């Protein structure tokens, strides 16, 4: 699928035809406080995190046009009342897995802002919500110093994937895969840990369509926030295939297209950032490549003057997800200088070109 280079901003009506052949359009669904996004396999619903005015995340659901938004974890006595976020759909649409901060560990507002929030995952457990009977089930029990990130189900709904910090060592992370069992109550079994490159930083992203491989980001282990590249791992053999080759570039949040032929991810390629000062220097855009790593191309230009989508300030595109038909991608856009409450959720429509 060749992607577009003509851009329409919904509401602004700005057009550009720099390369020809096809078009893109952007629509802001959540203008502030948006977080991680995931599109239902079976419906027009998008589950996502929102950063509340109380300083904590909650899980929300909305239609793909941004309407009918409602909170699924607000004021629920069955779950912890701190951070609840990073949600992901089960393929049958009945369950949502999410991260929830464990209240038994000591914490302060400062710790919660930086470390226990879902994007960092310290002292987060995995929970399941059953939308049919409105029950909640805790899946894991982390120990002090452990963290959990980015849970997601396999396309057949039988496996659960996530990343887990195994102890106090900031580079001792693992890719985790477990069986998801629905009866007698939803729980996980046969939990397995994978460290194909040893004790480094891993962030698991998604199963392949055939459930035999996963996409992940792996750091170099030399220092924090350095050497991030996109890899594909064969689950059975743990054999790795490297898809990006730029240790000085921040590459993260990779997802297969529904047909498995392409991968979208975020990258700082073309922008300079300093790992030790990433929060002040990092800029990222949405990119797409073929599933074998070829034909990498930049899709957005929010950080570049001369493009209609230019924001006028530094932005970070973080999480993203394809629509079930593969024609749209939903993204989270963060304006670091304005803080977490400025985060937006945008919908990008992508039409095939004629190239």
Protein Blocks (a to p, Z undefined) as FASTA:
>chain_A
ZZdfbdcdehjlpacdfkgoiacddddfblghpacddddfkbccdcdddddfkopacddd
ddfkopaiacfkgopakbccbdcehiacdfklmaccdddddfkbgcdfklmmmmmpmklo
paiacddddfklopacdfbdcdehiacehiaddfklpaccddddfblblklccddddddd
fbfbdcdehiacddfkojaddddfbdcfkopaccddddehlaghihiacddddfklopac
dfbdcfkbccehiaddfklpaccdddfehiacdfklmmmmgccddddddfkopaiacfbd
fkbghiaklnoiacddfbdcddfkopaccdddddfknojklpccddddddddfZZ
